[in-house]
Amino acid sequence: MKRALASLVASAMLLFALAGCSNGNNPAENPAASPTSPPASSTQAAEPVTISVGVPTAPPALPVLHMMEAGLLGENVTIDLNVWNSPEELLAMVQGGEHDLYAFPLTVVSTLYNKGLDVRLMNVNTWGVTYFMTTDPAFETWADLAGKTVYIPLQSSPPDALTQYFLNEAGLTVGEDVEIVYASTAEVAALLASGEAEYATLIEPQVTSAMSQNSEVRRALSFEEEWQRVTGTDTMIPNAGFGTTQGFIDENPELTEQFQAAYAESVQWVLDHPAEAAALAEEHLGMKAAVVGAGPAGLTIAVLLARWGYDITIFDARDKIGGVMRYGIPNYRLPDSVLDDFQYRHLELKGIHVRPNTTIGKTITIDDLFRDGYKSVFIGAGLWKANAMHIKGETLGNVAFGIDYLANSKAFRLGDDIAVIGVGNSAMDCARTAIRNGARHVTCYARRDESCISASAYEVSYARLEGVGFRFCKAPVEIRENGLICRDTVKNEEGKFVQVEGSETFYPHTGVIVSVSQGSESNLVKTTTGIETNQKGLLTVSEDGSTTREGVFAGGDAVMGARTVVEAVAIAKQVAESMDKYMKSLPADTTPDPYADIPTFQTPTSDVLGKQEVK
């Protein structure tokens, strides 16, 4: 991380030296960007205003960070910084109308403008930062790429368009003469640095980063020079700038001009104070946070923190994301395709990492997460431990616990006449799922009367419409291979339901689903020092979501017990703000990397496997 941040600042100094914070190449052409303009802080919004700004983890973000720290827009203007990691995510931001200003690759601006969207380019601030990189010492021209594979970051971006333009000028056809592989900018840089990629198009700061990690990586061609050679001009290539909407400009003309001036002032500050800029980048961009549990609370935390510039990794015990939404809500209510689409649009495009089939509290502990550089941890593991009734017969082969049944209902063989013990929302899901799986008769049993049903009224009404039966005031006392023995209950003078001795009745059923409640797993707490729980095993948290262990936050069912998805998401939004505030309060990590200067092993370009006689 520290290497990357150093490269980011070094590259920013190069970029801004080449940049013009205007629509042209000369800053003086735009009074708002001119060094002679009044200080950005000389004007302030009359009323408190929050502007949402979308930036990449790249040089254009650094001046915005300084604007936030220095308050260059005045005390009445707050910048809500959101980070995008791909053109697709940026396009979704703009089309959704969620943000006021954006740092754009110019190809994205033109695409949006040609689609008729209300976008306006305010300035161009990044020029001439794209290079063709290689580890091939014999490479000289584009024609040398015949039969080769080229790695390019960000499909449809300026580097992609220019690479294909230069290949075409050299007489090469993509897909026939040259193969192109797309990946994220960080992935392309890593592949090049490791030697797995021999040819790649890269932009700063990844160019400097790759060269620092592998001495054989070199800048083979400058896109700036290639553009001038092919076009016969001395023009520079504009890569990125800041944009907004005409509506924002019309509603906030003074604020728009103020932002332009503040950004120009901050560009100069980044050039003059590289060390301070690096500290800002470390504070706001790339700080690592871990999310335990990929349920509704965990996913909400992950998306929000990633949007605010944090490097997020989600750990989940199951193989796919969603938590209770995938494994506790039937597919007929929430199709898996919705969650799969969410993973692509909101996790993969935001650069959020997911480690499936990884249970925190067994091989990996929360202490391990802090050891590996995570500054904060959110626990949203949910309630996956079924609570038993502790009656005879719960271990029989024709019995299933509700949470297990909903996770993979088709794995159970319970016959066509099923008893469901419980009348909560999960019990309704079990009953309705059993009918969809072919059960001819499904009956729900409750210890109390109908007024005490904990499931929502509409869930009960849907179950009844689908043929689910109900038996009230029946307390199960034993489960058998062919049915259920229940004892009647009555309400006593204190209003409690008590069992009536001698009222036992046998109810024939081919299978039984026990869906009375769920509890939390204890491994995570047992392997972590400093985390307290209440008598029910739920995590103890303060109002801001922080646990009794510093840096560890929690929310969702792990704190509140079984609740709705909407409630979990609402609480998670508040906890995300608390985690953001906590991590921003931490001092900068000044611990030196003990392996910063060790050599990088270079994979030989010869047939290594052949030399080892591997067949």
Summary of the structure (lengths in Angstrom):
residues: 615
radius of gyration: 30.0
end to end distance: 38.9
largest distance: 100.8
contacts: 2054
relative contact order: 0.10
helix: 38%
strand: 23%
